């Protein structure tokens, strides 16, 4: 497949240059999948010090001036690469981006985030004509940090690239005070209730929703959920109004990075036909974590931000029942809300040899824990797509998930083998409460002990055959892009 189509993907974080979460993994992987389809794709992001310090990032010698008066600022373009086919452009402005964190410090958001990402959106749109050998046909902007790119593109006039906006998490609204109108710099018509206004504030996410040509979110179920009061965060009516342009496209997994047959983070390699390496990875992790490994005691793993959205409250409420009542072992890796960290620390201290906790983020350790896991917990309050359950499948673990968003779209609740010959892949629960969660854990534990674990092992091996590669997602985006260009 080849194409003259050119896409610029804009994001506030991109793996491997800068990352706080799943957005960066999407922004770093999807362009590579586009390139494999023959789509010319370039990436633009803020110039954080960690990214500018990479040896392959060089000064492009181009200044980008935006704004006027006290809000005037100048960015400098730098150029790097995600691959030989995918360049990445970085907008350096030390006033806004030379900081310790991408969005916050010490758990507190930077108070000028609205200024920082208004600048980035303006500068990125201004720079489009200077990236590579031609302007793009499509700008694919991601989450609230790039939401203002959509109205800025409209202000460029009829010949501007078409804007596609991706909602990765509806819960992050990108709010700014009313006086930010001077910073944003759009004509008055943009600030009404049908535009950026959000209960007396301004929302950059809403700007992306209203002024994009096409709107995408990261799973089919989440596309429906955000049109409801429960998951819409006050924008459900707006999403219903714009549902004609809303599409749900699942995120994917980079199987070059997440591949237990070749993963450098694993002491033993394995595949779906031979799980011996997985068993040995489990033994190695349990030993290093000081966990008691006894017959019939499954290992439940959670690798996550420790926040309310990720359902940590259910784990805190249920951990002792899982350990005492079901004989489970529990291992958790992540950082987040201090209250949850304290609660989990108390539980780990009270259960030596049965619960392990590391309040940190480690990419290499997360890979090993996926390989060691019998079950991976993803009990989120809401989950636009989710990646942990996809990693679990590829590493031969069974996800235990709440049946919402992308979790619902990617996990088949256990009932054996379906009529089409496919094994179910995990365990789901619906209501967000301790009893529903523990019923799913009980079912999972029973399967682990059933028939000496033969069915459990068969499911683990079959889970590794599930395909959630980025190529499938990229083809869906590509089809959208072609329809936009043809209808222009």
Order of alpha helices (4+ residues) and beta strands (2+ residues): beta-alpha-beta-alpha-beta-beta-beta-alpha-beta-beta-alpha-beta-alpha-beta-beta-alpha-beta-beta-alpha-beta-alpha-alpha-alpha-beta-alpha-beta-alpha-beta-alpha-beta-alpha-beta-alpha-beta-alpha-beta-alpha-alpha-alpha
